[in-house]
Amino acid sequence: MLFNSYEFIGVYLPIVVALFFIMARLNHRLAAASLAVASVAFYGYWDVRYVPLLLGSVAFNYLFGVAISRNARNGASPATVRAWLACGIAGDLVLLGYFKYFNFLLGSAAAIAGADWNIVPIVLPLGISFFTFTQIAFLVDTSQGKAQEYNFVHYTLFVTYFPHLIAGPILHHKEMMPQFAKPEIYRISLENLAIGGTIFIIGLFKKLDLADGLAHVVARVFEAPAGTRFVAMEAWAAVLGYALQLYFDFSGYSDMAVGLSRLFGIKLPINFNSPYKAANIIEFWRCWHMTLSRFLRDYLYIPLGGNRHGSGRRYLNLMITMALGGLWHGAGWTYVIWGSLHGLYLVANHGWQHLGGGRILSRLLGRLWRPTACLLTFGCVCVAWVFFRAPDVEHALDILRGMTGINGVLSSAMHIGKRDTVEMLPLLAIVWLLPNAYEFMARVEPALTAGLQLRPRRLQWRPTVPMALAIGVMGFLCITLLRRVTPFLYFQF
C-alpha cells in the first residue's frame, strides 16, 4: 500500500485515524496497540510473508535492549554490556546482510573467480534498512543510558509506526517514546489535523505533480541500451531530471510521513532542509536525508574516531563512513562509488576550509560567492547521482562522457528534446527560491528540528480561508493524478 493510492487515502487512513481516537477514549495503551497493529497491517499489505520477519526483528531487539539495560543497571562490567550490545547488533547485521548483500557478495566472488554460479534472487523485504538502523540506534542508545522506557507496546509502535516504516526517517528511541506517553496525543485536535493534512498534501503534490512527471526524461538515458553515445544536452537533461525527481520524490515521501504523523499529534524529525541550496558538500549532508546523516555520524563516524586523531585519520574515517553509507543504499559497486565520491567531496571540503579558501573566495566574489558555491556544489552532487541511478558502472561512464561534450553538445535526433530541459527551469526555481515545507509551516513547529533554526520566510502558512482554498486546490490536483500510482524511489533501499 502506497501513500499515493486510493486505498491508503480513501480507506486505510480514515479508518486508522478514527480507530485510534475511538480507542483512546477507552484506554491509551489500547489506542497505541491499535496503531501498532494497523502499522503491521500496513506492512503486511505489501507481502504478508514478511510480517513474521518484522515482528521477529522487533522482539529480538526489544529483548536485547532489556538485557543490555538490566545488565547496566545491575552493575555488570562494561565488557558484559558491550558483549550484549555486540550480539544484538550482529544479529541485526546478519539479517540485513543476508537479504540485502548476500547475492551481491556471491556475485562479486563469482566474477573474481571467473565462475558461472547459479545465484537465486533474494527478495529484499520492504523497509528492512530503515527498521534495522532504527533498532541498532536503539541498542546503542540503551547501552549508553539514553533509552529509558521499555514499554513493549510503545516499542513495537516505535519500530512499526507506519508513517516512517517503509522509507524513514530513521527514528531515535529517545525522541519518540516520550511522545507516546503524552496524554495530549490521545485527544483529537483540529489544529493537528489541519497542520498534518497540509504537510501531507504538500508532499503528495511533490510526488505526483513534480517527481513523477520527470520519470520519462530520466529513463530515456539511464535505461538506454548499453554503449549508447549521449550528447551533452541529453545527458545533462537526464541527470538534472534525476536530481529533481529524486529530490521531489524522497522529500515528498518524508513530508507525507511528517504530515501523517502529525495527524496523531506525534512529531517526526525533519529529513530534508533544502539540500540543493547548500553552499558546500558539508552543508549538503546536513540538509539531505538528515536522519541517515545523523545515524552515520553518531554510530559510525564518531565510533571510528571522528576527528579526534588528526587530519589523516579524520579523512580516512570520512571515506569509510561515506563508502559504507553508499553500500547501505544498495548492494552494488555503483553505490559504493557514489558514497566514495561524496567521501572525496567531504575530504576536499574540509581541507579547503582548513586552508581558509572559503573566506578568500567570499572576499573576492562578494555577493556572488554563495550562488556560485551553490551551483558548484549542485554540479558535484549531480555528477555523483549518475552512479547512484545508473544500472552499472559502464553505463554511468557513458553518461559522464556525454556530459563532458565528447560526443557533441546538440543532436538533431536527441532522445530528449529542448522542451524537457526548459520544463525543468520552474522546478529549479521551486527548489532554489521557494521555502521548503518546514519553513512554510515554521510558525506551528510541524516537526522535530533537533536544534535546527528554520529561517523565517514571508510566505508562511496560516489557518485562513484563502490558505485552505490554496491547499485544497493542490489536494484536488493530486487526487486527479492518483490513477498513476508509482512507488517511491527510496522503496528499493
C-alpha positions in Angstrom: 0.0 0.0 0.0 1.4 3.4 -1.0 0.7 6.8 0.5 -0.2 7.9 -3.0 -3.0 5.5 -3.6 -6.8 5.5 -3.3 -6.7 2.5 -0.9 -4.5 4.4 1.5 -6.1 7.9 1.3 -9.7 6.8 1.0 -9.8 3.6 3.1 -6.8 2.9 5.3 -6.0 6.3 6.7 -9.6 7.4 7.7 -10.2 4.0 9.4 -6.9 4.1 11.3 -7.3 7.7 12.5 -10.8 7.1 13.6 -10.0 3.8 15.3 -7.0 5.4 17.2 -9.0 8.2 18.7 -12.0 6.0 19.5 -9.7 3.5 21.3 -8.0 6.5 23.1 -11.3 7.3 24.7 -11.3 3.8 26.3 -7.6 3.3 27.1 -4.4 5.0 25.9 -2.4 1.7 25.8 -5.2 0.2 23.8 -5.0 3.1 21.3 -1.2 2.7 21.0 -1.7 -1.0 20.5 -4.3 -0.5 17.8 -2.0 1.9 15.9 0.8 -0.7 16.2 -1.5 -3.4 14.8 -2.6 -1.1 12.0 1.1 -0.3 11.2 1.9 -4.1 10.9 -1.2 -4.5 8.7 0.1 -1.6 6.5 3.4 -3.5 6.2 1.7 -6.8 5.6 -0.3 -5.4 2.7 2.9 -5.4 0.6 3.7 -9.1 1.4 2.2 -10.8 4.5 5.0 -13.4 4.4 7.5 -10.8 5.7 5.4 -9.8 8.7 7.0 -12.5 10.9 10.4 -11.2 9.9 9.4 -7.7 11.0 7.9 -8.9 14.3 10.8 -11.2 14.9 13.2 -8.3 14.5 11.1 -6.2 16.9 11.0 -9.0 19.6 14.8 -9.7 19.1 15.9 -6.1 19.6 13.4 -5.5 22.5 14.7 -8.4 24.4 18.4 -7.5 23.8 17.6 -3.9 24.8 16.0 -5.0 28.0 19.0 -7.3 28.7 21.5 -4.5 28.0 19.6 -2.1 30.2 19.3 -4.6 33.1 23.0 -5.5 33.0 23.9 -1.8 33.0 21.6 -1.0 35.9 22.7 -4.1 38.0 26.3 -3.1 37.8 27.6 -5.6 35.3 31.0 -4.9 33.9 31.3 -2.7 30.8 32.7 -5.7 28.9 29.4 -7.6 29.6 27.3 -4.7 28.4 29.4 -4.4 25.3 29.1 -8.1 24.7 25.3 -8.0 24.8 25.4 -4.9 22.5 27.7 -6.6 20.0 25.5 -9.7 19.9 22.4 -7.6 19.3 24.0 -5.5 16.5 25.5 -8.7 15.0 22.0 -10.2 14.8 20.7 -7.2 13.0 23.5 -7.0 10.6 23.3 -10.7 9.8 19.6 -10.3 8.9 20.3 -7.2 6.8 23.4 -8.7 5.2 21.6 -11.9 4.1 18.6 -10.2 2.4 20.5 -7.2 1.0 24.1 -8.2 0.4 24.4 -12.0 0.2 23.7 -12.1 -3.6 26.0 -9.1 -4.2 28.9 -10.7 -2.3 28.2 -14.1 -4.1 28.1 -12.4 -7.5 31.3 -10.4 -6.8 33.1 -13.6 -5.7 31.9 -15.4 -8.8 33.2 -12.6 -11.0 36.6 -12.7 -9.4 36.8 -16.4 -9.7 35.5 -16.4 -13.2 32.8 -18.9 -12.3 29.2 -19.1 -13.6 27.3 -19.7 -10.4 23.5 -20.1 -10.4 22.5 -17.3 -8.0 18.9 -17.4 -6.8 17.4 -13.9 -6.4 16.5 -12.9 -2.8 13.5 -10.6 -2.4 14.5 -7.6 -0.4 11.9 -7.0 2.4 10.4 -3.6 2.2 11.9 -1.0 4.6 14.4 -3.5 6.1 17.3 -1.0 6.0 15.2 1.6 7.9 13.8 -0.5 10.6 17.1 -2.3 11.1 19.1 1.0 11.5 16.3 2.4 13.8 16.8 -0.6 16.1 20.6 -0.6 16.0 20.4 3.0 17.2 18.1 1.9 20.0 20.5 -0.8 21.2 23.4 1.7 21.2 21.4 4.3 23.0 20.3 1.7 25.6 24.0 0.8 26.3 24.7 4.5 26.8 21.8 5.0 29.2 19.9 7.2 26.7 16.9 4.9 26.3 14.8 4.9 29.4 11.3 3.5 28.6 10.8 -0.2 27.9 7.0 -0.5 27.3 6.7 -3.2 24.8 3.6 -1.8 23.1 5.2 1.6 22.7 8.4 0.0 21.5 6.5 -2.1 18.9 4.8 1.1 17.8 8.1 3.0 17.7 9.6 0.5 15.2 6.5 -0.4 13.1 4.9 3.1 13.1 3.5 3.2 9.6 4.5 6.8 8.6 8.2 6.0 8.8 8.3 2.2 8.4 9.0 1.9 4.7 11.4 4.7 3.9 12.2 6.6 7.1 13.0 8.9 8.6 15.3 6.9 10.9 14.0 7.4 14.4 15.6 7.7 17.8 14.1 5.9 20.7 14.5 9.0 23.0 12.7 11.2 20.5 9.6 9.0 20.1 8.9 7.1 23.3 8.2 10.2 25.4 5.7 11.4 22.8 3.8 8.1 23.0 3.4 8.7 26.8 1.9 12.2 26.4 -1.9 12.2 27.2 -2.5 15.0 24.7 -1.7 12.9 21.6 -4.7 10.7 22.5 -7.1 13.6 22.1 -8.2 14.6 18.6 -7.0 18.1 17.6 -8.3 20.1 14.7 -5.0 22.0 14.7 -3.0 18.8 14.3 -5.4 17.6 11.6 -5.0 20.9 9.7 -1.2 21.0 10.1 -0.7 17.3 9.3 -3.1 17.4 6.3 -1.4 20.4 4.8 2.1 18.9 5.0 0.8 15.6 3.6 -0.8 17.4 0.6 2.5 19.3 0.0 4.4 16.0 0.0 1.8 14.3 -2.2 2.0 17.2 -4.7 5.8 16.9 -4.8 5.5 13.2 -5.6 2.6 13.2 -8.1 2.8 16.5 -9.8 6.6 17.1 -9.8 8.6 13.9 -9.4 6.6 11.5 -11.4 6.5 13.9 -14.4 10.3 13.6 -14.7 10.4 9.8 -14.9 10.3 9.6 -18.7 13.1 12.2 -19.1 15.3 10.2 -16.8 14.5 6.8 -18.2 15.4 7.7 -21.8 19.1 8.0 -20.9 19.5 5.9 -17.8 17.6 3.0 -19.3 19.0 3.3 -22.8 20.9 0.3 -24.3 24.4 -0.3 -23.2 27.0 1.6 -25.2 24.7 4.4 -26.3 26.6 7.6 -27.1 24.9 10.6 -25.5 25.4 14.2 -26.4 25.8 16.8 -23.7 22.3 18.2 -23.7 20.5 14.9 -23.4 23.0 13.6 -20.8 22.7 16.8 -18.6 18.9 16.9 -19.1 18.6 13.3 -17.8 21.0 13.9 -14.8 19.2 17.2 -13.8 15.9 15.4 -14.3 17.0 12.6 -11.9 18.4 15.1 -9.4 15.0 16.8 -9.3 13.0 13.6 -9.5 14.8 12.1 -6.5 14.6 15.3 -4.5 10.8 15.8 -5.0 10.1 12.0 -4.6 12.0 11.4 -1.4 11.5 14.8 0.2 7.8 14.3 -0.8 7.7 11.0 1.0 9.3 12.5 4.1 6.8 15.4 4.1 4.0 12.9 3.9 5.4 10.9 6.7 5.7 14.0 8.9 2.2 15.1 7.9 0.6 11.7 8.6 2.3 11.5 12.0 1.1 15.0 12.9 -2.5 13.9 12.4 -1.9 11.8 15.6 -0.2 14.7 17.3 3.2 13.0 17.0 6.2 14.8 15.6 8.8 13.1 13.4 12.2 14.5 12.8 12.8 16.7 9.7 14.6 14.7 7.0 15.2 17.4 4.3 16.0 21.1 4.7 16.5 22.4 1.1 19.8 20.5 0.5 20.2 21.9 -3.1 20.6 25.3 -1.5 23.8 24.2 0.2 26.9 26.1 -0.5 29.2 23.2 0.2 29.1 19.4 0.5 29.3 19.5 4.3 26.2 21.7 4.4 24.5 19.4 1.8 24.8 16.4 4.1 23.4 18.4 7.0 20.3 19.0 4.9 19.9 15.8 2.7 18.4 12.7 4.4 19.2 14.3 7.7 18.3 11.3 9.9 20.7 9.0 7.9 23.4 11.6 8.1 22.9 11.7 11.9 23.0 7.9 12.1 26.2 7.7 10.1 27.8 10.4 12.2 26.8 9.1 15.6 27.0 5.4 15.1 29.8 5.0 12.5 32.0 8.1 12.0 32.4 9.0 15.7 33.0 5.4 16.9 35.7 5.1 14.2 37.4 8.0 15.9 35.8 11.0 14.2 38.3 13.9 14.1 40.0 13.1 17.4 43.2 11.5 15.9 44.5 14.1 13.4 43.5 15.1 9.9 44.7 12.0 8.2 42.6 9.7 10.4 39.7 12.1 10.1 39.8 11.9 6.3 40.1 8.1 6.4 37.0 7.9 8.7 35.1 10.2 6.3 35.9 7.9 3.4 34.9 4.7 5.3 31.7 6.3 6.6 30.6 7.5 3.2 31.5 4.3 1.3 29.5 2.3 3.8 26.7 4.8 3.5 26.7 4.3 -0.2 26.6 0.5 0.3 23.7 0.9 2.7 21.7 2.4 -0.2 22.2 -0.6 -2.4 24.2 -3.8 -3.0 26.2 -2.7 -6.0 29.5 -1.1 -6.9 27.7 2.0 -8.3 26.5 2.8 -4.8 30.0 2.2 -3.3 31.4 4.6 -6.0 28.6 7.2 -5.2 29.4 7.1 -1.5 33.1 7.2 -2.1 32.7 10.2 -4.3 30.9 12.0 -1.5 33.7 10.9 0.8 36.2 12.6 -1.5 34.0 15.7 -1.7 33.9 15.9 2.1 37.6 15.4 2.4 38.2 18.2 -0.2 35.7 20.4 1.6 37.3 20.0 5.0 40.8 20.6 3.5 39.6 23.7 1.7 38.0 25.1 4.9 41.2 24.3 6.8 43.2 26.4 4.3 40.7 29.2 4.6 39.6 29.0 0.9 36.0 29.9 1.6 36.9 33.2 3.3 39.2 34.2 0.4 36.6 33.5 -2.3 33.9 35.3 -0.3 36.0 38.4 -0.3 36.8 38.1 -4.0 33.3 37.3 -5.2 31.3 39.3 -2.6 27.5 38.7 -3.1 28.2 36.3 -5.9 30.1 33.9 -3.6 27.1 31.9 -2.3 25.2 31.5 -5.6 28.5 30.4 -7.2 29.2 28.0 -4.4 25.6 26.6 -4.5 25.9 25.9 -8.3 29.3 24.2 -7.9 28.0 22.0 -5.0 24.9 21.1 -7.0 27.1 20.2 -10.0 29.2 17.9 -7.9 26.1 16.3 -6.4 24.7 15.8 -9.9 27.9 14.0 -11.1 27.6 11.6 -8.2 23.9 11.0 -8.9 25.0 9.4 -12.2 26.4 6.4 -10.3 23.5 6.4 -7.9 21.0 5.9 -10.7 22.9 4.1 -13.5 22.4 0.3 -13.7 26.1 -0.4 -13.8 29.5 1.4 -13.8 29.9 1.2 -17.6 26.6 2.9 -18.2 27.5 5.6 -15.7 30.7 6.3 -17.6 28.8 6.5 -20.9 26.6 9.2 -19.4 29.6 11.1 -17.8 31.4 11.1 -21.2 28.2 12.6 -22.7 28.1 15.2 -20.1 31.6 16.4 -21.0 30.6 17.0 -24.6 32.9 14.4 -26.1 30.0 13.1 -28.2 28.8 16.6 -29.2 26.6 19.1 -27.5 23.4 19.1 -29.6 21.9 16.5 -31.9 19.1 16.7 -34.5 17.8 13.3 -33.2 18.1 13.8 -29.5 16.3 11.3 -27.2 15.4 14.3 -25.0 14.0 17.4 -26.6 14.8 21.0 -25.6 11.3 21.2 -24.2 12.1 18.8 -21.4 15.1 20.9 -20.4 13.1 24.1 -20.4 10.4 22.5 -18.3 12.9 21.9 -15.5 13.5 25.6 -15.0 10.4 26.1 -12.9 11.3 23.1 -10.8 14.8 24.5 -10.2 13.1 27.8 -9.2 10.9 25.9 -6.7 14.0 24.2 -5.2 16.1 27.4 -5.0 13.7 30.2 -4.5 10.7 28.9 -2.5 10.7 28.0 1.2 10.5 24.3 1.9 7.6 22.7 3.7 9.0 23.3 7.2 10.0 26.9 6.6 6.5 27.4 5.2 5.0 25.8 8.4 7.6 27.2 10.8 5.0 29.1 12.9 3.4 25.9 14.1 6.6 23.8 14.7 5.4 20.9 12.4 8.2 18.5 13.2 11.2 17.8 15.5 14.0 20.1 14.4 16.9 18.8 16.7 18.2 22.3 17.2 17.7 23.3 13.6 16.9 27.0 13.2 14.4 27.4 10.4 14.8 30.7 8.6 11.7 32.9 8.7 10.0 33.4 5.3 7.5 35.9 4.0 5.4 33.1 2.6 4.0 31.4 5.8 1.2 29.0 6.5 -1.7 30.4 8.4 -5.1 28.9 9.2 -7.0 31.2 6.9 -9.7 30.6 4.3 -7.5 31.6 1.3 -4.7 29.3 2.5 -7.2 26.5 3.0 -8.5 27.0 -0.6 -5.0 27.0 -2.0 -4.1 23.8 -0.2 -7.5 22.3 -1.3 -6.8 23.1 -4.9 -3.3 21.4 -4.5 -5.0 18.4 -3.0 -7.6 18.2 -5.8 -4.8 18.2 -8.4 -3.2 15.4 -6.5 -6.4 13.3 -6.4 -6.8 13.7 -10.2 -3.3 12.1 -10.6 -3.9 9.1 -8.2 -4.7 6.9 -11.1 -1.0 6.8 -11.8 0.2 5.0 -8.7 4.0 4.8 -8.8 6.3 3.5 -6.0 8.7 5.9 -4.2 12.3 5.7 -5.4 13.7 5.0 -1.9 11.5 1.9 -1.5 14.3 -0.1 -3.2 16.7 0.7 -0.4 
